[in-house]
Amino acid sequence: MNLITATALTMSSRDIADLVGSRHDKVKQSIERLVERRVIVQPPMGDEQTTDSLGRPRTESVYHVNKRDSFVVVAQLSPEFTAALVDRWQELEAQLTGRPIVPQSLPEALRLAADLAEEKAVLALENQQQAKKIEALENLFMPGETVPQFAKRLNGVNSQLMLAFLAELKWIYNAETDPDHSPKYRVYAMARDKHLLTEKPYKVSSEGMTGFIRYAPVMLEKGARRLHDLYMAGKLPMKKTWDGQFHYEKFTPEKPL
């Protein structure tokens, strides 16, 4: 079932599942992952009446996805169904506007063919761009990586200034009260609660001295995505020798920290 109003047109996650031949719960999980990665916006959820395999009525929770985001979802689930999705949206929009689905003349048919060709070309480019962004986010995060280690993989970022920068953002604070001593950064509770950063304790010791515990701020996935967004916006502290190019070194398990 689809939601059609005078001001909005959406496609339900159930309709998407039926279109690509996938389980509805898998489609909803894909939508939720894309929302978490901020690739699509959070779609509204509603209840729809349906029947089970025995014909008994039941209520099903579905997402109502807008046109642009439905393309992204289908591109992730089954790229080969993209053309079918375009055709389905043509049908839905025809229902909304009252326009005949089948062209009534040769000029109308030619215009429709041109519109579809242009829409599919734009969609192919958007899908390619979205796929690159998702791949980038997947290769960006490395569990257990400290803030300076993460920053060193971002081309041009001055990793030595990153902790001070995060202190300005109120993600971390300096627990050292003596201004003559090196900073001892700790993570604010807010940053932990928002899953931006956590802490990694490590022991500092030297000959003739009693060892003590220090803490290193460690990246979490949401924090990595947020810093990557700031990086792409040119808002991180950069080296004077930066070449102006935005790219990063991918994390691979074979590369040590």
C-alpha positions as CSV (number, residue, x, y, z in Angstrom):
1,M,0.0,0.0,0.0
2,N,1.2,3.5,-0.8
3,L,0.5,6.8,0.9
4,I,-0.8,9.4,-1.6
5,T,-1.9,12.9,-0.5
6,A,-2.2,16.2,-2.3
7,T,1.1,17.4,-0.9
8,A,3.2,14.3,-0.4
9,L,3.8,11.0,-2.2
10,T,5.7,8.2,-0.5
11,M,6.2,4.5,-1.0
12,S,5.9,2.0,1.9
13,S,8.7,-0.3,2.9
14,R,6.3,-3.1,2.3
15,D,5.8,-2.0,-1.3
16,I,9.6,-1.8,-1.7
17,A,10.0,-5.3,-0.3
18,D,7.4,-6.6,-2.8
19,L,9.0,-4.8,-5.7
20,V,12.5,-6.2,-5.1
21,G,11.3,-9.6,-3.8
22,S,12.9,-9.2,-0.4
23,R,11.7,-9.8,3.1
24,H,10.0,-6.8,4.6
25,D,12.1,-7.0,7.8
26,K,15.3,-6.9,5.7
27,V,14.1,-3.9,3.9
28,K,13.3,-2.1,7.2
29,Q,16.8,-3.0,8.5
30,S,18.4,-1.6,5.4
31,I,16.4,1.6,5.8
32,E,17.5,1.9,9.5
33,R,21.2,1.4,8.6
34,L,21.1,4.1,5.9
35,V,19.4,6.4,8.4
36,E,22.1,5.7,11.0
37,R,24.8,6.5,8.4
38,R,22.9,9.7,7.5
39,V,22.6,8.7,3.9
40,I,18.8,9.1,4.0
41,V,16.5,10.9,6.3
42,Q,14.5,9.1,9.0
43,P,11.2,8.2,7.3
44,P,7.9,8.3,9.3
45,M,6.4,5.0,10.4
46,G,2.8,4.0,10.3
47,D,0.5,1.0,10.7
48,E,-1.1,-0.7,7.8
49,Q,-3.8,-3.4,7.8
50,T,-2.8,-6.6,5.9
51,T,-3.4,-10.4,6.1
52,D,-1.2,-13.2,6.9
53,S,-0.6,-16.4,4.9
54,L,-3.9,-17.8,6.3
55,G,-5.9,-14.8,5.3
56,R,-6.2,-13.5,8.9
57,P,-6.1,-9.7,9.4
58,R,-3.2,-8.2,11.2
59,T,-1.5,-4.9,11.6
60,E,2.0,-4.2,10.2
61,S,4.4,-1.4,10.9
62,V,5.9,0.1,7.7
63,Y,8.1,3.0,6.8
64,H,6.8,5.6,4.4
65,V,9.8,6.6,2.2
66,N,10.1,9.6,-0.1
67,K,11.0,9.2,-3.8
68,R,14.7,10.1,-3.5
69,D,15.3,7.9,-0.5
70,S,13.5,4.9,-2.1
71,F,16.0,5.0,-4.9
72,V,18.8,4.8,-2.4
73,V,17.2,1.9,-0.6
74,V,16.5,-0.1,-3.7
75,A,20.0,0.6,-5.0
76,Q,21.5,-1.0,-1.9
77,L,19.1,-3.9,-1.9
78,S,18.9,-4.8,-5.6
79,P,20.4,-2.4,-8.1
80,E,18.9,-4.4,-11.0
81,F,15.4,-3.3,-9.8
82,T,16.1,0.4,-10.2
83,A,14.3,0.6,-13.5
84,A,11.3,-1.1,-12.1
85,L,11.2,1.4,-9.2
86,V,11.3,4.3,-11.7
87,D,8.3,2.7,-13.5
88,R,6.5,2.2,-10.2
89,W,6.9,5.9,-9.3
90,Q,5.6,6.9,-12.7
91,E,2.4,4.9,-11.8
92,L,2.1,6.5,-8.4
93,E,2.6,10.0,-9.7
94,A,0.1,9.4,-12.4
95,Q,-2.4,8.4,-9.7
96,L,-1.7,11.6,-7.8
97,T,-2.0,13.9,-10.8
98,G,-4.6,12.1,-12.7
99,R,-2.3,12.0,-15.7
100,P,-2.8,8.9,-17.9
101,I,-0.1,6.2,-17.4
102,V,0.0,5.2,-21.0
103,P,0.9,8.0,-23.5
104,Q,-2.1,9.0,-25.6
105,S,-0.1,10.2,-28.6
106,L,3.4,9.8,-30.3
107,P,4.7,13.2,-28.9
108,E,3.6,12.2,-25.4
109,A,5.3,8.9,-25.8
110,L,8.5,10.6,-27.0
111,R,8.4,13.1,-24.1
112,L,7.8,10.3,-21.6
113,A,10.7,8.3,-23.0
114,A,13.0,11.3,-22.9
115,D,11.9,12.0,-19.3
116,L,12.5,8.4,-18.2
117,A,15.9,8.3,-19.9
118,E,17.0,11.5,-18.2
119,E,15.7,10.4,-14.8
120,K,17.4,7.0,-15.1
121,A,20.7,8.7,-16.0
122,V,20.5,11.1,-13.0
123,L,19.5,8.1,-10.8
124,A,22.5,6.1,-12.0
125,L,24.9,9.0,-11.1
126,E,23.2,9.5,-7.7
127,N,23.5,5.7,-7.0
128,Q,27.1,5.8,-7.9
129,Q,27.8,8.7,-5.6
130,Q,25.8,7.2,-2.7
131,A,27.7,3.9,-3.1
132,K,31.0,5.7,-2.9
133,K,29.9,7.6,0.2
134,I,28.8,4.4,1.9
135,E,32.0,2.6,1.0
136,A,33.9,5.6,2.4
137,L,32.1,5.4,5.7
138,E,32.6,1.7,5.9
139,N,36.4,2.0,5.4
140,L,36.7,5.1,7.6
141,F,36.2,3.7,11.1
142,M,38.7,1.5,12.9
143,P,37.8,0.2,16.4
144,G,40.2,1.2,19.1
145,E,41.8,4.1,17.1
146,T,42.8,7.1,19.1
147,V,41.9,10.6,17.9
148,P,45.4,11.5,16.6
149,Q,45.7,8.1,14.8
150,F,42.3,8.7,13.1
151,A,43.4,12.3,12.1
152,K,46.6,11.1,10.6
153,R,44.6,9.1,8.0
154,L,42.8,12.3,6.8
155,N,44.9,14.1,4.2
156,G,46.2,17.5,5.4
157,V,44.8,17.4,8.9
158,N,47.2,18.5,11.7
159,S,46.8,15.6,14.0
160,Q,48.8,17.3,16.8
161,L,46.0,20.0,17.1
162,M,43.1,17.6,17.0
163,L,42.8,17.0,20.8
164,A,42.8,20.8,21.4
165,F,40.1,21.1,18.7
166,L,37.9,18.5,20.3
167,A,38.3,20.4,23.6
168,E,36.9,23.4,21.9
169,L,33.9,21.3,20.7
170,K,33.4,20.2,24.3
171,W,34.0,16.5,23.4
172,I,36.9,16.3,25.8
173,Y,38.4,18.4,28.6
174,N,41.8,18.9,30.2
175,A,41.9,17.3,33.7
176,E,45.4,18.6,34.4
177,T,45.2,21.6,36.7
178,D,48.9,22.6,36.4
179,P,49.4,24.8,33.3
180,D,53.1,23.8,33.2
181,H,52.2,20.1,32.7
182,S,51.1,18.4,29.6
183,P,47.3,18.2,29.1
184,K,45.5,15.1,30.4
185,Y,42.5,14.8,28.3
186,R,39.3,13.0,29.4
187,V,36.1,12.4,27.6
188,Y,33.0,14.4,28.5
189,A,30.0,12.3,29.6
190,M,28.0,14.0,26.8
191,A,30.4,12.7,24.1
192,R,30.2,9.1,25.6
193,D,26.4,9.2,25.8
194,K,26.2,10.3,22.1
195,H,28.7,7.5,21.1
196,L,31.2,10.0,19.8
197,L,34.2,9.0,21.9
198,T,35.2,6.6,24.6
199,E,38.4,6.3,26.7
200,K,41.3,3.8,26.7
201,P,43.3,3.5,29.9
202,Y,47.1,2.9,29.6
203,K,49.8,2.7,32.2
204,V,52.7,5.2,32.3
205,S,55.8,4.1,34.1
206,S,59.6,4.7,34.0
207,E,62.6,3.6,36.0
208,G,62.6,4.8,39.5
209,M,59.0,6.1,39.4
210,T,55.7,4.7,40.5
211,G,53.5,3.9,37.5
212,F,50.2,5.7,37.0
213,I,47.2,5.5,34.7
214,R,46.5,7.9,31.9
215,Y,43.5,7.9,29.5
216,A,43.5,8.3,25.7
217,P,40.3,9.5,23.9
218,V,39.3,6.8,21.4
219,M,37.1,7.2,18.4
220,L,33.6,5.6,18.1
221,E,31.9,5.2,14.8
222,K,29.5,8.1,15.1
223,G,32.4,10.3,16.2
224,A,34.4,9.2,13.1
225,R,31.5,10.1,10.8
226,R,31.0,13.5,12.5
227,L,34.7,14.3,12.2
228,H,34.7,13.2,8.6
229,D,31.8,15.5,7.9
230,L,33.8,18.4,9.5
231,Y,36.8,17.4,7.4
232,M,34.9,17.5,4.2
233,A,33.5,20.9,5.2
234,G,37.1,22.2,5.8
235,K,36.5,22.8,9.5
236,L,39.3,20.7,11.0
237,P,42.8,22.1,11.8
238,M,44.9,21.7,8.7
239,K,48.6,21.7,8.0
240,K,50.1,24.7,6.3
241,T,51.5,22.3,3.7
242,W,48.1,20.8,2.9
243,D,47.7,20.3,-0.9
244,G,44.0,21.1,-0.8
245,Q,42.8,17.6,-1.6
246,F,40.2,15.8,0.5
247,H,41.0,12.1,0.8
248,Y,42.0,9.6,3.5
249,E,43.9,6.4,3.9
250,K,41.6,3.5,4.1
251,F,41.7,1.2,7.2
252,T,42.7,-2.3,6.4
253,P,43.3,-5.0,9.0
254,E,46.8,-5.6,7.5
255,K,48.0,-2.1,8.5
256,P,49.0,-1.6,12.1
257,L,48.1,1.5,14.0
